[in-house]
Amino acid sequence: MGEERDTQTIGRLAAEVMEFVDQYEGKATTGVVAVVVEVNVDVPDEPGYTEIAYRCSDNRRWVQAGLFDSATRAVLAGD
């Protein structure tokens, strides 16, 4: 597959999220999981071109939209 992918950033962030869940000492479980990644693409004549890739553990679009909407609200609120 060409160059080896750098998975360290995703792995570190996933570990941080799991540490957050662990603070509840077994009183919480993980629900829907989503990953959003900015993909920087080398496109001739389009410097700085990026795409957004995401994957979600739940295929229902309304669940995905609700999860991303809640995340947006949390970011804007500073949580």
Secondary structure, DSSP 8 states (H G I E B T S, - for coil): --S----HHHHHHHHHHHHHHHTTTTS------EEEEEEE---TT-TT-EEEEEEES---HHHHHHHHHHHHHHHHHT-
